[in-house]
Amino acid sequence: MVVTIDRSYTITPSDSSSTTIIPLSHCDQTKLPNHGSQLSLYTTSNSSSSMENLRASLSKALNLYYPLAGRLRWIHGGRLQLLCNSKGVTLLEATCHDNHTTLDMLLENLDNNVLLEQFLPKVDYSVDRIDDMPLMAAQFTRLPGNGVVLGMIICRAVVDGAALGNFICSWSKLARGEDLDSSLVPFYDRGLLDSLGVSVGPRFEHAEFLTPPLWEEQKEEPQEIELATVVLKLTKGQVEMLKKKAYHDGGKDGFGNGSNSSTLSSSRPYTSFEVISGHLWRCICKVKNEGNWGQKTRVCALVNCRNRFKPNLPQSYFGNATFPTVTPTCCFDDIVHKPLGYAVRNVRKAIERMNDEYVRSAIAYIANQKDMNSLREKLYNLGGGKSRVNPNIYIVSWANFPFYEADFGWGKPVCLVPGSINSDGKAFIMNNGSGDGFIVATCLQQSVVDDLKKLFYEDIEENEECGKIFESKLTERDVGHQDQKVHQQANAEHREKKREREIESETESYVLLL
């Protein structure tokens, strides 16, 4: 171990109140009651007084975000309830004593789970009672030299990425001695979200809540799969190249059907999330393929639906308002051998499905479930176990959350990554610290890690060549169009002059006749 825990604090709201109960929404109930994790890496030359400031500002933040100091409790049907009892959150002070484990060293080893997990608080999931488990914990670790790491874990059943982003922004502003503006005051009425689905009832099939495709071939006796994390970096230029390639594939409808790209291209440009997800999906299908081209596969993504309801939910809504969506089920053969646009457009289908009507139907679908444990098992493929390869991808985007605004007085983070990814096929897409590119972190079998690292960039280089050819063709087409316009204009001028001469001739003839 390179990190030792120096002190542990239990932080409670500075204005403690009596215990209250907040019912979790139907959306909250679909989440697992374990913790998501996040590591923020900072450069700072002076962290001597940081811990005292973190403790005081966190206590103030919990006055507004008091549910985070509470605990969960099981109730009927595998559902959960939130007790706001001010039991507090855990804050750890730690030191890294290994002189080689510097900030620069960590930045070069973002895929080393064993190393990174030392910078995260630990949770004992073996406790008998869930109401003994803190909903949030943070660990402040000083590094040798000029770096610190803030590791955080937070219960997935209580908040989503947008709510977490608001909390972190509030905590960091208070740490800097600033006042909070009204946009950061949390909105707690979770009944508002539930009410959106009560009057409609489920109107769609909602494949996202059904068991995903399973790995169809198992050559040997099932053994626990050794997993590893891969961290891949993309420049904005590389992402733009993927967008151009996907757009070019639209000329074949993205589905192999030849047609005019101007009529079948999308009504809006592809997003970075759509093209990165489609590209990652293709690459993972390629490296996992064992000749089983008929293997079924799909992508599941989480969509922040605050702006998809009519009217919108408040941006400060505190809870889960992210709903899962899935692509149509495809096969390895189609994803690998059809153009990039095929995968990207299937991702777009999943995202665009999440409109007001569909998400209201999803709420009603969840409300009708008698056993939430059964729904969670299907949603997260808990029955697949760790001895079976996962042919699907589960993608989470952090690209639009304000995590890089978390300045606790040390400046903004130089890098932000998930603390630990331990589920085969799970991936995160994030902005990088400088804002000029993206970080893609994904978990998969150790045996295919090197293949993915190689293929991920080889395919981009191939797409770059295709993009250059496409741009060349566009240029030729534009030049051709320009030449055609010049030719048409010359013809028009010729016709006009000819008509003028005819008129002049007709006029002269008329005068002679007179």
Disulfide bonds with the S-S distance in Angstrom:
none
